[in-house]
Structure formats: structure tokens, C-alpha cells
């Protein structure tokens, strides 16, 4: 009798956030390109940096990765994932098995200025909403996935992502 192969366990990155965050964007779990590069949303066809850059009215894709993260923090935006670790072959959310939830409650409670949590994609929204259901005073926003596997146009995604601009300060946060 043969058993199906055990899928490799993938782990999320540390949160890219600081105490000034007003908006937290949560994905599901980094894909293969992101894990290999040790960078959020590293796949060249993933629209994340164009989408959040559009909501911020900044050309984030033109910046080096570390500068992108600094611009997000300066504008009160944090990044993390709803899944701390899971078994998964490849990058698709549909392939995720045995997920372990990230400590979203702990993170949210450590962010005194947080006004909104946005979920990048359906799985992030389903799992994240379940975890954050009892958190008062937070807007929870479902967004179409920035992944190229979510086959709607980038411009259609950008229309939905534009709402994030409402939660951003007009100028960078005081540091």
C-alpha cells in the first residue's frame, strides 16, 4: 500500500508592521517565489505591489523591496498572513493542508492605531474573519486576491483595492 507523499511544511514570514499601523493587510501564506526570495509578494505576476501602490498613489513596484516595506510602514500599512504554517505543495491556496493559524488577535491587540484589516483573497478572508470576529472597532475588508491565479483583470482588482486609501493617512506617519 502506498501513501500519498507528505507535503512540505511552509512557514509565514514575521509581520512587517509597527505600532503606527492603521491598516493591516493579511494574505493566506507566502507562495514558492516569495518563500525563495524571502519577500512578501515576490512572484513577478502577483499584482500586490501595483495594487497597494495604486491605493497609496505611489509607484511601489519601482522601489527595491526594503524601500517598499518602509513606504508601507511610513503610510501606516502592515503585512502578515493568516496562516503561520501549513503543508502545501506549490503555491495555490487550494493545496494548503493542516494550516496552523497565526496569532492575529495578539498582533491586532498590539496595534493601538489599527482601524482596518484587509484580506488579500478568499481563503485569507474566510480564516481571518473567523479569528477576528470578536474584535470591535475594526473594519474588515475582503479584497480580490492579488495572485495571478485569481483570474480577473488587474484594473478590476484595483477598483476593489482603492477602498484601502480611506484608511491611510494623507502623509507619512510621524516616527
C-alpha positions as CSV (number, residue, x, y, z in Angstrom):
1,X,0.0,0.0,0.0
2,X,1.4,3.3,-1.0
3,X,0.7,6.5,1.0
4,X,0.5,9.9,-0.6
5,X,3.7,11.9,-0.1
6,X,3.8,14.3,2.9
7,X,3.7,17.8,1.7
8,X,6.5,20.1,2.8
9,X,5.5,22.4,5.7
10,X,5.7,26.1,4.7
11,X,6.1,28.9,7.3
12,X,4.9,32.5,7.1
13,X,7.2,35.5,7.4
14,X,7.3,37.6,10.5
15,X,4.8,40.5,10.4
16,X,6.1,43.6,8.5
17,X,4.4,46.1,10.8
18,X,5.0,48.6,13.5
19,X,2.9,50.2,16.3
20,X,1.8,53.1,14.0
21,X,-0.1,50.8,11.6
22,X,-3.7,51.9,10.8
23,X,-4.2,49.2,8.1
24,X,-3.2,45.6,8.2
25,X,-3.2,43.5,5.0
26,X,-3.4,39.8,5.5
27,X,-2.6,37.2,2.9
28,X,-3.0,33.4,3.3
29,X,0.6,32.0,3.2
30,X,3.5,33.1,1.0
31,X,3.9,31.2,-2.3
32,X,7.0,29.5,-3.5
33,X,8.5,32.6,-5.2
34,X,8.0,34.6,-2.1
35,X,9.5,31.9,0.2
36,X,12.5,31.5,-2.1
37,X,13.1,35.3,-2.2
38,X,12.2,35.8,1.5
39,X,10.0,38.6,0.4
40,X,6.3,39.3,0.6
41,X,4.6,39.0,-2.9
42,X,7.8,38.3,-4.8
43,X,6.2,36.5,-7.8
44,X,6.6,38.9,-10.7
45,X,3.0,38.4,-11.9
46,X,1.5,39.0,-8.4
47,X,-0.3,42.3,-8.5
48,X,0.1,43.2,-4.8
49,X,2.7,45.9,-5.1
50,X,0.8,47.6,-8.0
51,X,-2.5,47.3,-6.2
52,X,-1.4,48.7,-2.8
53,X,0.8,51.3,-4.6
54,X,-2.3,52.4,-6.5
55,X,-4.3,52.8,-3.3
56,X,-1.4,54.8,-1.8
57,X,-0.9,56.8,-5.0
58,X,2.8,55.7,-5.0
59,X,4.9,53.7,-7.5
60,X,5.9,50.9,-5.2
61,X,7.0,48.4,-7.9
62,X,9.8,50.9,-8.9
63,X,11.3,50.7,-5.4
64,X,13.7,48.0,-4.0
65,X,11.9,45.6,-1.7
66,X,13.2,47.1,1.6
67,X,12.1,50.5,0.5
68,X,8.7,49.2,-0.4
69,X,8.3,47.9,3.2
70,X,9.5,51.2,4.6
71,X,7.0,53.1,2.4
72,X,4.2,50.9,3.7
73,X,5.2,51.5,7.3
74,X,5.5,55.2,6.7
75,X,1.9,55.2,5.5
76,X,0.6,53.1,8.3
77,X,0.3,49.8,6.5
78,X,1.4,46.4,7.9
79,X,1.6,43.0,6.2
80,X,1.2,39.5,7.5
81,X,-0.6,36.2,6.8
82,X,-3.5,34.4,8.5
83,X,-1.7,31.1,8.4
84,X,1.5,30.7,10.4
85,X,2.4,27.4,8.8
86,X,0.8,24.7,6.6
87,X,1.6,21.7,4.4
88,X,1.4,22.7,0.8
89,X,2.9,21.6,-2.5
90,X,3.3,24.5,-4.8
91,X,1.7,28.0,-4.2
92,X,-2.0,27.6,-4.6
93,X,-4.3,28.2,-1.6
94,X,-6.3,25.2,-2.6
95,X,-3.3,23.0,-1.9
96,X,-3.0,24.1,1.7
97,X,-3.4,21.3,4.2
98,X,-3.2,21.2,8.1
99,X,-3.0,25.0,8.5
100,X,-1.9,26.5,11.8
101,X,-3.4,29.9,12.4
102,X,-1.2,33.0,13.0
103,X,-1.7,34.9,16.3
104,X,-3.8,37.6,14.7
105,X,-5.5,38.5,18.0
106,X,-2.1,39.1,19.6
107,X,-1.0,41.2,16.7
108,X,-4.2,43.3,16.4
109,X,-4.1,44.0,20.2
110,X,-0.6,45.3,19.9
111,X,-1.5,47.9,17.3
112,X,-3.3,50.8,19.1
113,X,-3.9,52.8,15.9
114,X,-5.3,50.0,13.8
115,X,-8.6,50.9,12.1
116,X,-8.9,48.2,9.4
117,X,-7.8,44.7,8.4
118,X,-7.9,43.8,4.7
119,X,-7.9,40.2,3.5
120,X,-6.0,39.5,0.3
121,X,-8.1,36.7,-1.2
122,X,-10.9,34.4,-0.3
123,X,-9.0,32.0,2.0
124,X,-7.4,34.8,4.0
125,X,-10.9,36.4,4.4
126,X,-12.6,33.1,5.5
127,X,-9.9,32.2,8.0
128,X,-9.1,35.8,9.2
129,X,-12.8,36.8,9.7
130,X,-13.3,33.7,11.8
131,X,-10.3,34.6,14.0
132,X,-11.1,38.3,14.3
133,X,-14.9,38.1,14.6
134,X,-15.0,39.5,18.1
135,X,-12.7,42.5,17.6
136,X,-14.7,45.6,17.9
137,X,-14.0,48.9,16.1
138,X,-12.1,47.3,13.2
139,X,-13.3,47.4,9.6
140,X,-12.8,44.0,7.9
141,X,-12.4,44.3,4.2
142,X,-12.4,41.4,1.7
143,X,-10.3,42.0,-1.4
144,X,-9.9,40.0,-4.6
145,X,-6.6,38.1,-4.5
146,X,-3.6,39.9,-5.9
147,X,-2.4,36.4,-7.1
148,X,-2.3,35.8,-10.9
149,X,-4.2,32.6,-10.1
150,X,-7.3,34.8,-9.4
151,X,-8.2,35.4,-13.0
152,X,-9.8,38.9,-13.1
153,X,-8.1,41.8,-14.6
154,X,-5.7,44.0,-12.5
155,X,-7.8,47.0,-13.2
156,X,-10.9,45.2,-11.8
157,X,-8.9,44.3,-8.7
158,X,-7.6,47.9,-8.4
159,X,-11.2,49.1,-8.2
160,X,-11.8,47.0,-5.1
161,X,-8.4,47.7,-3.6
162,X,-8.9,51.5,-3.9
163,X,-11.0,51.5,-0.7
164,X,-7.8,51.0,1.2
165,X,-6.9,54.6,0.6
166,X,-9.7,55.6,3.0
167,X,-7.7,54.1,5.9
168,X,-4.3,55.7,5.0
169,X,-3.1,59.0,6.4
170,X,-2.5,61.7,3.8
171,X,1.1,62.0,4.9
172,X,3.6,59.5,6.3
173,X,3.2,58.7,10.0
174,X,5.3,60.6,12.5
175,X,8.1,58.4,13.6
